[in-house]
Amino acid sequence: SIEAKALKVVDQLADRGYRALGVAVTNEQGIFKFVGVLSLFDPPRVDTKQTIERAQAMGVQVKMITGDHTAIAIETARRLGMGTTIHSVTAMRDAPIDGEEAKSHGEIGSSEPNTKDE
């Protein structure tokens, strides 16, 4: 199906750190027809990795919380030297808030659009 192909392309782009934007056109009756996917690359600032490394050298535990697709978050974290362990907001919400398990629970959180206002 077209939807399955488009979702596969979105996932492949996300694996490389790209966002995807679906494009459609309408006909005279206002009916949308999907025509493709645009890839968008929004890399971290050029000084971000150095800033993170400096903060870590000072003893700061740096975390990233993002609304990006999990695969984009993984690739961004990898590029920044932050590891590739990603946890969803749901997993973090259900995690214990104290003890050793909580301390090792995650390096990075990936939020979902519907949780941004929580």
N, C-alpha and C positions, 0 to 999 in steps of 0.2 A: 504494500500500500504506500501511497505518497506520504502519509503520516509517519509510517515506520521508517521510511528512507530519510525523511527530514530529521526525525529524532536521532537516527544513527549519525547523521552529519553533525548535529548539535553536540552529541556526545564526543565525537572524534575531535571537533574543534575545542571543546572544553578540556579534553585530555592534554591539549597543547597550550592551554591557558587563554584561549580565545572565547569571547562571548559571541553569541549568535543572535541575529535579528531576522525573523521571518518577514518575507515581503509578499504582498498580495496586491492584485489589481481588481477593480470592479468593472462589471459590464454595464450596459445601459439600464438593466433592471436592479442594479445595486448589489448584485451577487458577487461575493469575493471569490477569487481564484488564486490559489497559492502559486507563486512563480519562482521562489527560491529562498536561499538563505545568504545573508551578508555576514561576513566574519568581522569582528571588531577586536582589536588588541589594545588593552589599556594597562600597560606594564606599570609596576611600582616606580616611584621616582628614582632617579639614578643614584641618589645618596641613601636610599632606604636600607639596603643591605649593610652598608657601613655603619649607619646609625644603629641598627639592630645589634650588630657585632659589638659596638662600643657600649651600648646599654647592657648587654650580656656580660661584657668584661667588667662592668661596674657592679655586677651581681643582680641585675634586674632580670626577672623572668618575663620574657616578652611573649605575649599571646596575640593571636589574630582572631577577630570575630568578623565574619563577612556574610553578606547575603548572596554571595556568588554560588554558582553550581559547585558541588563538592569537588568535582574534577578540576575546576579552575582554582579552587582554594588549595588543593594539593599541589598543583603546578606552581602557583605563586609562592607557597610556603617553601617548596623545594628550591626555587630560584633564590629565595632569601636566606637559605640555610637554616630554616626553622623546622626541618623535619617534614614528614608527610602524614602524620597522624591527625585525622580530622574527625571531629565528633559533631553530630547534629545537636541543635538546641534541645531537641526532645531527649536525646541520650544524656545531655548535661543536666537537664531538669530532673531526670530520674536517678541521677547519681547521688551517692551519699555526700554529705557536706563536710564530713570530718574523717579523720583517720588516714591511714596510708593509701587505701584504695582511692580516696578522693584526691590525694596529692598527685597520684600517678595517672589520674583519669584522662587527661588530655593535654595535648600541646595546643590545639587550635580548635576553635568552634566555628561551625558553618551554620548560619541562621537561615531560616526559611522566611519568605516574604510575609507570611501571616503571623510570624512571631516578632517582627520588628517593633511593634507597638507594645509588647508585653514588658 
